[in-house]
Amino acid sequence: MTINIKKCTFEDSRKLQEVSCETFNETFKHQNSPENMNAYLERAFNLKQLEKELSNISSQFFFVYFNNEVAGYLKVNTNDAQSEEMGDESLEIERIYIKNKFQKHGLGKYLLNKAMEIAMERNKRKIWLGVWEKNESAIAFYKKMGFVQTGAHSFYMGDEEQTDFIMNKTLI
């Protein structure tokens, strides 16, 4: 079993789009209408949008490979790329997704550790994320990893307003 991580470049945009759509769909399609899923996937993961995000110097994407196959990805944001005003001392994990067939191999923890490593390299004091209130397994994972819920914000899945819990972890 080999696990590797690779920073995504602009040239990875199509593969990123494929992995983004696949993992988001696997994670949320059973709890949302097809119309709202399609609207979100088209808005968030269209090629132009992903290329814009890949070009932002305050955002970084990473693929995680399991036995040389892309198993998931991580997106982190700093500065003005954060989806909420959290200040210069914070790093946001905006996306952390693992394909279903690769779950339970420690890849989520591997990506979370990568995000914490980036935060420490950049002298960030806090790492944070938003997680859907109905994603109980993710919430349990983040709590196990030392995150605490500190608030909530709205997340729009198509035309449906949903609630994401904001979870933080202080880095020392």
Secondary structure, DSSP 8 states (H G I E B T S, - for coil): --EEEEE--GGGHHHHHHHHHHHHHHHHGGGS-HHHHHHHHHHHSSHHHHHHHHH-TTEEEEEEEETTEEEEEEEEE-GGGSSS---TTEEEEEEEEE-GGGTTSSHHHHHHHHHHHHHHHTT-SEEEEEEETT-HHHHHHHHHTT-EEEEEEEEEETTEEEEEEEEEEE--
